[in-house]
Amino acid sequence: MATTATAATRESAMAALAIANHVRVTNARTLRELKDYPYAEGMAIVADMLRHADLSGPCGSIPTIRLLHAVRGLGETKVEDLLHTAEILRARLPLRRLSNRQRNLLANALEAASDYSLYRRGVR
């Protein structure tokens, strides 16, 4: 009986580890892909992600500050300004723990910054 319980426990632990590894790999891939985009496009992608992504999945576990730092050209000062604008006090919160209001405020701030960047370059 003890070996059956141990085998079942081991199998459930291995399944949980596989899920955790999948989440880590997915998050790392998302953050790496964001670095490939220019500033304005990266900001627009993050804004879309905040509004439309399934936050109950792996993307919901990305800490807010890591997501913002993944955008090329966003430094510490700009990230702090964006978080202050969105009224996010705990920057390490994962995306799924933010309220809808905070996500919308952050998405609006990101879109405004990306629109301004495109306007300055003469694209819009």
C-alpha positions as CSV (number, residue, x, y, z in Angstrom):
1,M,0.0,0.0,0.0
2,A,2.9,2.4,0.8
3,T,4.5,2.0,-2.6
4,T,1.2,2.8,-4.4
5,A,0.7,6.0,-2.4
6,T,4.4,6.9,-3.0
7,A,4.1,6.2,-6.7
8,A,0.9,8.3,-6.9
9,T,2.5,11.1,-5.0
10,R,5.6,11.0,-7.2
11,E,3.4,11.1,-10.4
12,S,1.4,14.1,-9.1
13,A,4.7,15.9,-8.1
14,M,6.1,15.2,-11.6
15,A,3.0,16.5,-13.2
16,A,3.1,19.7,-11.1
17,L,6.8,20.2,-12.0
18,A,6.0,19.8,-15.7
19,I,3.3,22.4,-15.5
20,A,5.6,24.8,-13.6
21,N,8.4,24.3,-16.2
22,H,5.9,25.0,-19.0
23,V,4.9,28.2,-17.4
24,R,8.5,29.3,-16.9
25,V,9.4,28.5,-20.5
26,T,6.4,30.3,-21.9
27,N,7.0,33.4,-19.8
28,A,10.7,33.5,-20.8
29,R,9.8,33.1,-24.4
30,T,7.3,35.9,-24.2
31,L,9.8,38.3,-22.5
32,R,12.5,37.4,-25.0
33,E,10.2,38.1,-28.0
34,L,9.3,41.5,-26.6
35,K,12.9,42.5,-26.7
36,D,12.9,42.0,-30.5
37,Y,10.4,44.7,-31.2
38,P,11.2,48.4,-31.4
39,Y,10.0,50.7,-28.5
40,A,6.6,51.7,-29.9
41,E,5.6,48.3,-31.1
42,G,6.7,46.6,-27.9
43,M,4.6,49.1,-25.9
44,A,1.5,48.5,-28.2
45,I,2.0,44.7,-27.8
46,V,2.1,44.9,-24.0
47,A,-1.0,47.1,-24.0
48,D,-2.8,44.5,-26.2
49,M,-1.6,41.8,-23.9
50,L,-3.0,43.6,-20.8
51,R,-6.3,44.0,-22.5
52,H,-6.9,40.8,-24.4
53,A,-4.5,38.0,-23.1
54,D,-5.8,35.0,-21.2
55,L,-4.4,35.9,-17.8
56,S,-5.5,32.6,-16.2
57,G,-2.8,30.9,-18.3
58,P,1.0,31.2,-18.1
59,C,1.1,34.9,-19.2
60,G,-0.8,35.8,-16.1
61,S,2.1,34.8,-13.8
62,I,4.6,37.3,-15.3
63,P,5.4,40.0,-12.8
64,T,4.3,43.4,-14.0
65,I,7.7,45.0,-13.6
66,R,9.5,42.2,-15.6
67,L,7.0,42.6,-18.4
68,L,7.6,46.3,-18.6
69,H,11.4,45.9,-18.4
70,A,11.2,43.5,-21.3
71,V,10.2,46.3,-23.7
72,R,13.3,47.7,-25.4
73,G,13.9,51.3,-24.4
74,L,11.9,51.3,-21.2
75,G,14.3,52.2,-18.3
76,E,13.8,52.2,-14.6
77,T,12.4,55.8,-14.5
78,K,9.9,55.3,-17.2
79,V,8.7,52.0,-15.7
80,E,8.2,53.7,-12.3
81,D,6.3,56.5,-14.0
82,L,4.0,54.0,-15.8
83,L,3.4,52.0,-12.6
84,H,2.6,55.3,-10.8
85,T,0.2,56.3,-13.5
86,A,-1.6,53.0,-13.3
87,E,-1.7,53.2,-9.5
88,I,0.2,49.9,-9.1
89,L,2.1,50.0,-5.8
90,R,3.4,46.5,-5.7
91,A,5.3,46.1,-9.0
92,R,6.1,42.4,-8.4
93,L,2.5,41.5,-8.6
94,P,1.7,39.1,-11.4
95,L,-0.6,40.3,-14.2
96,R,-3.5,38.2,-13.0
97,R,-3.5,39.9,-9.6
98,L,-4.0,43.4,-11.0
99,S,-7.5,44.8,-11.0
100,N,-9.2,45.5,-14.3
101,R,-8.9,49.2,-13.6
102,Q,-5.1,48.9,-13.1
103,R,-4.7,46.9,-16.3
104,N,-6.7,49.4,-18.3
105,L,-4.8,52.4,-16.8
106,L,-1.5,50.7,-17.6
107,A,-2.6,49.8,-21.1
108,N,-3.8,53.4,-21.7
109,A,-0.5,54.8,-20.5
110,L,1.5,52.4,-22.7
111,E,-0.6,53.2,-25.8
112,A,-0.2,56.9,-25.1
113,A,3.6,56.6,-24.9
114,S,3.8,54.5,-28.0
115,D,1.6,56.9,-30.0
116,Y,3.7,59.8,-28.9
117,S,6.9,57.9,-29.9
118,L,5.4,57.1,-33.4
119,Y,4.2,60.8,-33.8
120,R,7.7,62.1,-33.0
121,R,9.2,59.8,-35.7
122,G,6.6,61.0,-38.2
123,V,5.0,57.6,-38.6
124,R,1.6,58.8,-37.4
